Amino acid sequence: MRVLAIDTALEACSAAVLDTSRGGITASETLAMARGHAEALMPLVARVMDIAEIEFSELDRVAVTTGPGSFTGLRVGISAARGIALATGKPAIGLSTLAGFAAPLIADDDTTNVVAAIDARHDHVYLQVFGGGGRTLVAPRIASLRDAIRVATTGPARIIGTAANMVAAAWPKSGDQPLAVEQRAAPDIAWIAQLGAAATDSHGPPKPLYLRAPDAQPQDAARLPRR
């Protein structure tokens, strides 16, 4: 299985090639950035493919994070993945950013809950809680920090994501405390590649998982009347 993985959902622009016949990740690059993904992504992908010594036609699939995350960043990554898939005739696989964060912790220990949390601003977080065997206990959602803590504090847990420190700081002082807190700006692209290799390709082209409406709204008051 040969997978090209792409992530532009948050504060990184990343790509990696996984080749299971060659033992795993053969090339990977991550650039920390909050903006500029559109300009950086395709040159980065080209470099990674060159290092991996693989042609686009030799890929089996393309994996991309679909959110939650930056509206602009998600569109950049998903558009690139769908374009490469269309040009090569190979499937594009969409993966949750929250699942990407949780994957290494679940692989390390799938018996303890994992809380994946992304800062959604204005005292809100994007949240998903995983239980034993990696099954979903709390489906992806946007919630106030108070509500997120309420649904997440069901027992010992590990917290990961861009909002890990924020969630840990609000965790109740009584009861089970977090076993680990990992503040990260973006998921590990190697795990996006591995999830992409393991996923089924029966869900159609990847689509953004926004979880909330865009902040920008039409300025109706400034609209000129039709003639």
N, C-alpha and C positions, 0 to 999 in steps of 0.2 A: 504494500500500500504506500503510495506516494501522495503526500498532502502538502499543499501550500496553505499556510495559516496567516491570516491578516487580522490585526487589531488596531482600530483607530477610535475606539469608543470613548476613551477618557484622556488622560494626560500623557499619552505615549503613542508613537507610530511604530508598529512592530510587524515583522514578517518572519516566518520560519518555514523551512522545508523539513518534513518528516519522511524518512524512507525506511520502512520497517525491514526491508531486505538488507539494508546496510547498518542496522542496529539502532536506529533512532533518528535524532535530529542531526541533519547534515550541514545545515547553515541556519543562522539566526541573527537578527539585528533589531535593536530597539533604540529609538530616539525619544528622549523625554521632551514633550512639547504639549502646550495647552492649545495652540493654534498652529495653522500651517500644514495640517495633515494632507490637504489636497496637493500641495506642491511637493511634499516629501515622499508620499507613498510609492508611486510607481518607480522612481529611481531606486528606492530602497528595495522594492520587490525584485527589480532587475539585478541588483547586486547580490541578493540572497540566492536567486536562481543561478547566477554565474558561479558563486562559491560552491553551491550544491552540485554543479555540473549536470544540470538537468534542463531539458526543454519543456516548455509549457505543454506541448502535446504528450509528454510522458507522464504528466500528473494523472492521478486517479480521481482527485476531487480538490475543491478549494473550500476552506473553512474560514468563517468570519464571525466576529462578535456582532451581535445584533442589538445589544443594549441590555439594560438601560445605560444611558450615557449622554454625551453631547449630541444634540440634534445634528449639527453640521458634521461632526466626526463620524457619526454612524452612517450618514448618507455617503460620505467619501469611501469608507471601507466596503460597505455593501455594494455600492455601484461598481467598484473595482472588482470585487469578487464575482459579481454577476456578469460583468463584461468578460473577464477571463474565462469563466465557465462557458459562456455563449460562444466565444471564439474557439475554444478547444473541444466543445461538445461534451464536457465533463460536468458532473453535478456540483453545485455550490451548496454548502451546508451552513446553516445559521446556528449560532451557539449563544446562549445567554452569558452576558458579562459576569453575572453573579455566580453562575455555575463555573466559569473560568477561575474566579477567585477561590471558590470552595474546593476545586478538584484536588490540589496537592494536599490539603488537610484531610480530605476524605480518603485519599490514597494512603496517607500515613497512618490513619486510624479511623475506620469506618464505624466505630461503636459509640463515638461521642459526638454530640450535636455540633454543627458548624453554622454560625450566623454570618452570612455574607451581606455587607452593608456598603452602600455608595451614598455619598453626600448629595442630596437633592436640593440643598440650600433652603433658606428660610425655616430652619429647625425641622426639616423633614429628611427622610432617608428612603432610598430604594432598598428593599429588604427581601431576603429569602433565607429560610431556615431549613437545614438538611439534618435528617436523623440517621439512625442506624442503616448501614448499607447504602448510604447516599440518597435515600428516599426523601422526597420533599415533605416537610412537616408544615411549613408556611409557604404558600405559593408566592412568586414575585409580586410585589406591590409597592406602592408609595405610601408612606405613613408618617405621621408626626413622630418625633423622637419618643414621646411618651407612649404612644400606641405601639411603636416598634419594640420598646423595652417590655411592654406588657405581654406581647405574643412571643418574645424571644426567651424570656426567663422561665423556661420550663425545666431547667436542670443544668448540670455542668455543660459548658459550651466553650468553643473557641470562636473568636471573632476575627474577621478579615475583611479588608476592603478600604476604600478611601475614607469611610466614616467609622473605621474600627475604633479609633481613639475616642471619638465622640460618643459612640454607643457604650464603650467601656466606662467612660466618665459618668454616664447617667445610670449605670447598672446599680440596682439596689444593694446597699451595703450589707443587708441581712440576706441569708440564704447562700446558695452556691455562687461562688465568684467565678469569673471567666478563667479558664485554664490557660489560655494564651490569647494575646492581642497582637495582630499583625497589620499595621498601617501600611497600605500599599497604594501607589498611584495608578496602577493598571495590573491586570492579570498577567501571569507568566505566559508568554507566547508559546512556549514549548508545550504547556498544558492545553492551550487552544488547539494546537496541532494534534495532540493525542486524543482529545475529545472528538475532534473532527474525524479521526480515523475510526473511532469506535461508534460514531453516530450512524443512524440509518439515513438514507437519502430519499425518503418517501414523502417529505413534507413540502416539496416545491421550492421555488427560489426563496432565499432568505429575505425577510422583511424586518424593518426596525421594530424593536420592542421599546416603545417610548414610556409607557405606564402613566404618562400625564400629557396634557395638551401643551403646545408650545407657549412660551411666555409672550411672544409677539402677537399682537392682535391687529386686525385691520382698523385703520383710522377712519371710521365712517363719517365723523364730523367734518373731516377735511376733504371728503370725496366731492368732486365736481359734478353738478347735475348733468344728465344726458341731454343732448339737443335733439 
